Amino acid sequence: MGSKGKREFIQVLRLMPKEAVAAAATEAVQLGAIGFDAVKQILLARIERRPPRLNLEAYPFLPVTDVRTTRAADYAGLAEVQAA
């Protein structure tokens, strides 16, 4: 990432507390979101004791999911399979 990556690395190092920063950075790497903003959002979420809300548009390389609303008819099909 060149000089931009160095700047982001320094920004991450300036976050406090260090133990929480290390855990947030590890989680960001596991998510594939390797940037200052991702580490900062994860860290803030941990401090505020809430789930992180990462803007996935900033990370287009992450897999996109398609979750549809469950229909009652889907369960009816399962009940028929079990009865057989």
Steps between C-alpha positions, in 0.01 A plus 500: 500500500804727495498827692121486543540167680771646725272792591216263584733282707610804700136605549420154636798514738376830642168347609461411869501264696768289334361159601160586352666633184687172453176300538312733262781479243494121522123496447532740205758274336273198553216693334728596211446871574857618542479873545506766768126562472416132551727470806362824643137391453564161659688663789226758562236228492693299760542804726129587466405130541301483177540301178723666239322661204747490215401667174549216256498738203848609608615136473378373162721189518297353789241238403145628459211302645145480373262432790135468408199520731375158603157406368255278689479273193868415550415340835206308351741334260719391792203352687409290193852358480496397868158333466619278217 
